[in-house]
Amino acid sequence: MVIRMRHTKSKRNRVRSHHALKAARFNLCSQCGKPVTPHIVCQNCGYYRGRKVIDVLAKLDKKDRKKKEKELHEVGSR
């Protein structure tokens, strides 16, 4: 196949001007202080907008659960 109409440099650059990647934005969780994506539940503590939404300890085994409980307790006492 042969190109019928060649695109100019300015046309090419105008099209590519919207292809830039944007840096990810993060906020700090109000409960545990870890960085979280806006409008998403905190993966560390399970809180969203000051309310507990998910139980992060539910699917952990006994050893990991004890470790996570200790970690969350230390953060909560600060």
C-alpha positions as CSV (number, residue, x, y, z in Angstrom):
1,M,0.0,0.0,0.0
2,V,1.1,3.5,-0.8
3,I,0.3,6.5,1.4
4,R,-2.1,8.7,-0.5
5,M,-1.8,11.9,1.5
6,R,1.2,12.5,3.6
7,H,0.6,14.2,7.0
8,T,2.6,17.3,7.7
9,K,5.0,17.6,10.7
10,S,2.6,20.0,12.4
11,K,-0.4,17.6,11.9
12,R,1.7,14.7,13.3
13,N,2.8,16.8,16.3
14,R,-0.7,18.0,17.0
15,V,-1.9,14.4,17.2
16,R,0.9,13.3,19.4
17,S,0.5,16.3,21.8
18,H,-2.2,14.4,23.6
19,H,-0.2,11.1,24.0
20,A,1.8,12.3,27.0
21,L,1.5,10.2,30.2
22,K,0.4,12.0,33.4
23,A,1.9,11.3,36.8
24,A,-0.3,9.4,39.2
25,R,-1.7,11.4,42.0
26,F,-1.9,10.3,45.6
27,N,-3.5,11.5,48.8
28,L,-2.8,10.3,52.3
29,C,-5.2,8.0,54.0
30,S,-6.9,9.8,56.9
31,Q,-6.9,6.7,59.0
32,C,-3.5,5.1,58.5
33,G,-1.5,7.8,56.7
34,K,-0.5,5.6,53.8
35,P,-0.6,7.0,50.2
36,V,-3.9,6.1,48.4
37,T,-5.4,6.9,45.0
38,P,-8.2,9.4,45.3
39,H,-11.8,8.0,45.3
40,I,-10.4,4.4,46.0
41,V,-10.6,2.4,49.3
42,C,-7.3,2.3,51.2
43,Q,-5.8,-1.2,50.6
44,N,-3.9,-1.0,53.9
45,C,-6.7,-0.3,56.4
46,G,-10.0,-0.6,54.4
47,Y,-11.3,2.9,55.2
48,Y,-12.9,5.3,52.7
49,R,-13.9,8.8,53.6
50,G,-13.6,8.1,57.3
51,R,-15.7,4.9,57.3
52,K,-14.6,1.3,57.4
53,V,-15.8,-0.2,54.1
54,I,-13.9,-3.5,53.8
55,D,-12.4,-5.9,56.4
56,V,-8.8,-6.2,55.3
57,L,-8.2,-9.0,58.0
58,A,-10.9,-11.3,56.7
59,K,-8.9,-13.2,54.1
60,L,-5.6,-13.3,56.0
61,D,-4.3,-16.5,57.7
62,K,-3.7,-16.5,61.5
63,K,0.0,-15.4,61.3
64,D,-0.6,-12.6,58.9
65,R,-3.7,-11.5,60.7
66,K,-1.9,-11.1,64.0
67,K,0.9,-9.1,62.3
68,K,-1.6,-6.8,60.5
69,E,-3.7,-6.2,63.7
70,K,-0.5,-5.2,65.5
71,E,0.4,-2.8,62.7
72,L,-3.0,-1.2,62.5
73,H,-3.2,-0.9,66.3
74,E,0.2,1.0,66.3
75,V,-1.0,3.3,63.6
76,G,-4.3,4.0,65.4
77,S,-2.6,4.9,68.7
78,R,-0.5,7.7,67.1
